[in-house]
């Protein structure tokens, strides 16, 4: 009996039972295994995958929806991976066609690598911005801004949710409420008893990823990054909207080096909702 083409294999929903197989797929493409991140995405979003008849996964991706459950206002696509032995056989294209169809009229967004961008453009995605990934050991320095930061408490969560929805433009309750368990740090910036920003740092292999980073202004964003860095010995990594030129220059002065650029792309909408001037970094590029 002939072996079916990988592109013809059925696509199914993934669950947490597929966590190890997803991590294996990451490793196959020489990415970090990122089991912690996969677990977060599979519980807060919808995973799609193709089983390999010989074991493991041929391909996988995750879709994270925002807004009303029955009719989301936006969905973010991430972790699009095809096993190396099945690359360039139309598998990724088929998986993406399936996901676009499955989300129906819901607008879509994703962060595209230079390699992935041509496929997404073929599917109708448009580049609407760019994010720069930076990483390194953070070195504090310079005059302090005077912005007060502290660890977030359970009592802060309601205010954080309200601020996040105002800035992101959509309800992210299912993401934000998972941050205390997902992140090693969750900190807020406070002025006159009022929260004016918040940020998390979550573990990813040997780094702490800074995200989300929501702040009233650049000085507040700087204070939050400084406070997160002060409580870890790990390298920091984050993805900053390139329009935040001052913040990018500042983190580079303090030891974070450029790693890569990703195109921010959208399907079905001309731009992302919310206030980009206060949205400095995503939770992860896989979820927005």
Buried (B, 14 or more C-beta within 10 A) or exposed (E): EEEEEBBEBEBEEBEEEBBEBBBBBBEBEEEBBBBBBBBBBBBBBBBBBBBBEEEBBBBBBBBBBBBEEEEBBBBBBBBBBBBEEBEEBBBBBBBBEBBBEBBEEBBBBBBBEEEBBEBBBEBEBBEBBBBBBBBBBBEEEEEEBEBBBEEBEEEBBEBBBEBBBEBBBBBBEBBBBBBBEBBEBBBBBBEEEEBBBBBBBBBBBEBBBBBBBBBBBBBBBBBBBBBBBEEBEBBBBBBBBEEBEEBBEBBBEBBBEEEEBBBBBBBBBEEBBBEBBBBBBBBBBBBB
